[in-house]
Amino acid sequence: MDSHNPAETTQDVTVETICQLERLAYLRLSDEDRGSFVNDLRKILGYARSLASLDLKDFAPQTHAIDQDNVMRGDVIEPSSSVEEALANAPVVAGSFLQVPRVLE
């Protein structure tokens, strides 16, 4: 299946297509599941292709499904915990720093 070819029909989805996807996803499917996935993938791709026929010229491209504005608060300096308070419950402290296990060799 050539995913870059928009003219490809859903009938191009075969058991071999599912076997290729199975290998790429490190899956192991039964023969029965492969046949079921062929039908399911054909339906999904058919539906996705049907969306291409929609007339969307009167709709502006959207980045979100709903209008959303970020709520920003003022950049105001407020009281904070002291270093001692912040490190009070830390399991291991090195000077004025929280010490964590090494993750990179």
C-alpha positions as protocol buffer text, in pm:
chain_id: "A"
residue {
  index: 1
  type: MET
  ca { x: 0 y: 0 z: 0 }
}
residue {
  index: 2
  type: ASP
  ca { x: 150 y: 331 z: -109 }
}
residue {
  index: 3
  type: SER
  ca { x: 28 y: 582 z: 148 }
}
residue {
  index: 4
  type: HIS
  ca { x: 143 y: 871 z: -76 }
}
residue {
  index: 5
  type: ASN
  ca { x: -89 y: 781 z: -363 }
}
residue {
  index: 6
  type: PRO
  ca { x: -427 y: 954 z: -316 }
}
residue {
  index: 7
  type: ALA
  ca { x: -578 y: 760 z: -609 }
}
residue {
  index: 8
  type: GLU
  ca { x: -529 y: 431 z: -426 }
}
residue {
  index: 9
  type: THR
  ca { x: -859 y: 254 z: -367 }
}
residue {
  index: 10
  type: THR
  ca { x: -966 y: 75 z: -53 }
}
residue {
  index: 11
  type: GLN
  ca { x: -955 y: -249 z: -254 }
}
residue {
  index: 12
  type: ASP
  ca { x: -574 y: -210 z: -256 }
}
residue {
  index: 13
  type: VAL
  ca { x: -577 y: -304 z: 113 }
}
residue {
  index: 14
  type: THR
  ca { x: -491 y: -673 z: 118 }
}
residue {
  index: 15
  type: VAL
  ca { x: -378 y: -934 z: 366 }
}
residue {
  index: 16
  type: GLU
  ca { x: -23 y: -850 z: 253 }
}
residue {
  index: 17
  type: THR
  ca { x: -86 y: -487 z: 353 }
}
residue {
  index: 18
  type: ILE
  ca { x: -193 y: -602 z: 699 }
}
residue {
  index: 19
  type: CYS
  ca { x: 113 y: -831 z: 723 }
}
residue {
  index: 20
  type: GLN
  ca { x: 338 y: -534 z: 643 }
}
residue {
  index: 21
  type: LEU
  ca { x: 166 y: -320 z: 907 }
}
residue {
  index: 22
  type: GLU
  ca { x: 187 y: -612 z: 1148 }
}
residue {
  index: 23
  type: ARG
  ca { x: 564 y: -629 z: 1102 }
}
residue {
  index: 24
  type: LEU
  ca { x: 606 y: -252 z: 1136 }
}
residue {
  index: 25
  type: ALA
  ca { x: 402 y: -246 z: 1459 }
}
residue {
  index: 26
  type: TYR
  ca { x: 569 y: -559 z: 1600 }
}
residue {
  index: 27
  type: LEU
  ca { x: 234 y: -736 z: 1620 }
}
residue {
  index: 28
  type: ARG
  ca { x: 145 y: -1100 z: 1574 }
}
residue {
  index: 29
  type: LEU
  ca { x: -207 y: -1152 z: 1440 }
}
residue {
  index: 30
  type: SER
  ca { x: -402 y: -1465 z: 1359 }
}
residue {
  index: 31
  type: ASP
  ca { x: -517 y: -1530 z: 1002 }
}
residue {
  index: 32
  type: GLU
  ca { x: -872 y: -1457 z: 1114 }
}
residue {
  index: 33
  type: ASP
  ca { x: -768 y: -1122 z: 1263 }
}
residue {
  index: 34
  type: ARG
  ca { x: -579 y: -1029 z: 946 }
}
residue {
  index: 35
  type: GLY
  ca { x: -893 y: -1083 z: 738 }
}
residue {
  index: 36
  type: SER
  ca { x: -1096 y: -878 z: 982 }
}
residue {
  index: 37
  type: PHE
  ca { x: -839 y: -597 z: 975 }
}
residue {
  index: 38
  type: VAL
  ca { x: -848 y: -590 z: 594 }
}
residue {
  index: 39
  type: ASN
  ca { x: -1222 y: -517 z: 607 }
}
residue {
  index: 40
  type: ASP
  ca { x: -1188 y: -270 z: 893 }
}
residue {
  index: 41
  type: LEU
  ca { x: -904 y: -78 z: 727 }
}
residue {
  index: 42
  type: ARG
  ca { x: -1096 y: -64 z: 398 }
}
residue {
  index: 43
  type: LYS
  ca { x: -1393 y: 90 z: 581 }
}
residue {
  index: 44
  type: ILE
  ca { x: -1175 y: 341 z: 765 }
}
residue {
  index: 45
  type: LEU
  ca { x: -991 y: 449 z: 450 }
}
residue {
  index: 46
  type: GLY
  ca { x: -1316 y: 464 z: 254 }
}
residue {
  index: 47
  type: TYR
  ca { x: -1464 y: 697 z: 514 }
}
residue {
  index: 48
  type: ALA
  ca { x: -1149 y: 912 z: 518 }
}
residue {
  index: 49
  type: ARG
  ca { x: -1159 y: 936 z: 138 }
}
residue {
  index: 50
  type: SER
  ca { x: -1525 y: 1037 z: 149 }
}
residue {
  index: 51
  type: LEU
  ca { x: -1422 y: 1340 z: 354 }
}
residue {
  index: 52
  type: ALA
  ca { x: -1213 y: 1461 z: 59 }
}
residue {
  index: 53
  type: SER
  ca { x: -1532 y: 1518 z: -140 }
}
residue {
  index: 54
  type: LEU
  ca { x: -1671 y: 1769 z: 109 }
}
residue {
  index: 55
  type: ASP
  ca { x: -1701 y: 2128 z: -9 }
}
residue {
  index: 56
  type: LEU
  ca { x: -1509 y: 2326 z: 252 }
}
residue {
  index: 57
  type: LYS
  ca { x: -1439 y: 2645 z: 57 }
}
residue {
  index: 58
  type: ASP
  ca { x: -1656 y: 2851 z: 297 }
}
residue {
  index: 59
  type: PHE
  ca { x: -1467 y: 2726 z: 604 }
}
residue {
  index: 60
  type: ALA
  ca { x: -1144 y: 2874 z: 729 }
}
residue {
  index: 61
  type: PRO
  ca { x: -867 y: 2634 z: 830 }
}
residue {
  index: 62
  type: GLN
  ca { x: -872 y: 2563 z: 1202 }
}
residue {
  index: 63
  type: THR
  ca { x: -594 y: 2477 z: 1445 }
}
residue {
  index: 64
  type: HIS
  ca { x: -838 y: 2369 z: 1720 }
}
residue {
  index: 65
  type: ALA
  ca { x: -1188 y: 2227 z: 1721 }
}
residue {
  index: 66
  type: ILE
  ca { x: -1306 y: 2513 z: 1942 }
}
residue {
  index: 67
  type: ASP
  ca { x: -1195 y: 2872 z: 1982 }
}
residue {
  index: 68
  type: GLN
  ca { x: -950 y: 2882 z: 2265 }
}
residue {
  index: 69
  type: ASP
  ca { x: -753 y: 3167 z: 2415 }
}
residue {
  index: 70
  type: ASN
  ca { x: -469 y: 3122 z: 2656 }
}
residue {
  index: 71
  type: VAL
  ca { x: -544 y: 3271 z: 2994 }
}
residue {
  index: 72
  type: MET
  ca { x: -235 y: 3460 z: 3096 }
}
residue {
  index: 73
  type: ARG
  ca { x: -173 y: 3606 z: 3436 }
}
residue {
  index: 74
  type: GLY
  ca { x: 47 y: 3899 z: 3507 }
}
residue {
  index: 75
  type: ASP
  ca { x: 417 y: 3839 z: 3567 }
}
residue {
  index: 76
  type: VAL
  ca { x: 411 y: 3941 z: 3932 }
}
residue {
  index: 77
  type: ILE
  ca { x: 675 y: 3857 z: 4189 }
}
residue {
  index: 78
  type: GLU
  ca { x: 513 y: 3676 z: 4480 }
}
residue {
  index: 79
  type: PRO
  ca { x: 652 y: 3528 z: 4802 }
}
residue {
  index: 80
  type: SER
  ca { x: 797 y: 3181 z: 4759 }
}
residue {
  index: 81
  type: SER
  ca { x: 938 y: 2902 z: 4974 }
}
residue {
  index: 82
  type: SER
  ca { x: 1287 y: 2943 z: 5107 }
}
residue {
  index: 83
  type: VAL
  ca { x: 1557 y: 2698 z: 4993 }
}
residue {
  index: 84
  type: GLU
  ca { x: 1539 y: 2530 z: 5333 }
}
residue {
  index: 85
  type: GLU
  ca { x: 1160 y: 2489 z: 5312 }
}
residue {
  index: 86
  type: ALA
  ca { x: 1179 y: 2356 z: 4955 }
}
residue {
  index: 87
  type: LEU
  ca { x: 1443 y: 2096 z: 5047 }
}
residue {
  index: 88
  type: ALA
  ca { x: 1293 y: 2000 z: 5385 }
}
residue {
  index: 89
  type: ASN
  ca { x: 1129 y: 1679 z: 5254 }
}
residue {
  index: 90
  type: ALA
  ca { x: 1392 y: 1590 z: 4995 }
}
residue {
  index: 91
  type: PRO
  ca { x: 1542 y: 1242 z: 5044 }
}
residue {
  index: 92
  type: VAL
  ca { x: 1897 y: 1354 z: 4951 }
}
residue {
  index: 93
  type: VAL
  ca { x: 2033 y: 1708 z: 4954 }
}
residue {
  index: 94
  type: ALA
  ca { x: 2373 y: 1825 z: 4828 }
}
residue {
  index: 95
  type: GLY
  ca { x: 2437 y: 2175 z: 4960 }
}
residue {
  index: 96
  type: SER
  ca { x: 2141 y: 2383 z: 4847 }
}
residue {
  index: 97
  type: PHE
  ca { x: 2041 y: 2139 z: 4573 }
}
residue {
  index: 98
  type: LEU
  ca { x: 1814 y: 1838 z: 4551 }
}
residue {
  index: 99
  type: GLN
  ca { x: 2026 y: 1534 z: 4460 }
}
residue {
  index: 100
  type: VAL
  ca { x: 1874 y: 1273 z: 4226 }
}
residue {
  index: 101
  type: PRO
  ca { x: 2009 y: 943 z: 4093 }
}
residue {
  index: 102
  type: ARG
  ca { x: 2223 y: 965 z: 3781 }
}
residue {
  index: 103
  type: VAL
  ca { x: 2026 y: 876 z: 3467 }
}
residue {
  index: 104
  type: LEU
  ca { x: 2298 y: 913 z: 3204 }
}
residue {
  index: 105
  type: GLU
  ca { x: 2624 y: 722 z: 3204 }
}
